[in-house]
Amino acid sequence: MIRLGINIDHVATVRQARKTIEPDPVSAAAMAERGGADQITAHLRADRRHIQDHDIELLKEKVRVKFNFECACEDEMLAIACRLKPDQVCLVPENRQEITTEGGLDVVTHRNKIAKSVYRLQQHGIFVSLFIDPEAAQISAAAKLGVEAVELHTGAYANAQSLDQSQQELEKLKLCCQHVIETPMRLHAGHGLTYSNVQPVAAIEGLEELNIGHSVIARSVFVGMETAVREMKQLISIQ
Ligand code: PXP
């Protein structure tokens, strides 16, 4: 059974639009849990555009399922992670201009910086996942760092502009998933997944975790968080 991680950042995006106290991402996390989420994911960005420091503190305290803290390889974020010790840290690249995380970490080019971050987190007993593009060189570089997991970026598949392109990206993703399961690393995936494109990804053998945000938060505006999560959970469970 694949774990469903619900990324609640965009609940905070709505709150920050008015710099008020609602909607509260911590309450959203509790509702997501009731809908069957196996994990809550939140990304504390350097620019604090959505999730705030106090959200992270409260999520760590209140989340009953796994708590996955997403952050960049920066000292400020690593210090927060090492102090709070979430169940998992997913290291991602971060660029102030981007609308969302655009690409995966370039483990080949930034190996030393990423290795130091991974070591620091692992010294605090934290399970580390690296968000990377589905490319053989990135997977091999991640495996050499001894990380516990990689989350393969599904954006190229999700954003494909034609059926052909989507099939090609899916095949590429499947090959990379196979590559990951031949290493000691656990296999996670996410980004850009929706109710209509998630099933072929959820059917990939060896995949243990999916992290989904925008599509579920968008649907929750109409049907409520619990139902939105339950519907996604059902889709990824029917294989
Ligand atoms: N995984 C990672 C590492 C991410 O950065 C994000 C977006 O914050 C997601 C998954 C979820 O992506 P989406 O919001 O497109 O479902």
Boltz pocket constraint, residues with backbone or C-beta under 6 A from the ligand:
constraints:
  - pocket:
      binder: B
      contacts: [[A, 7], [A, 9], [A, 43], [A, 70], [A, 90], [A, 92], [A, 100], [A, 101], [A, 131], [A, 151], [A, 189], [A, 190], [A, 191], [A, 192], [A, 193], [A, 211], [A, 212], [A, 213], [A, 214], [A, 215]]
      max_distance: 6.0
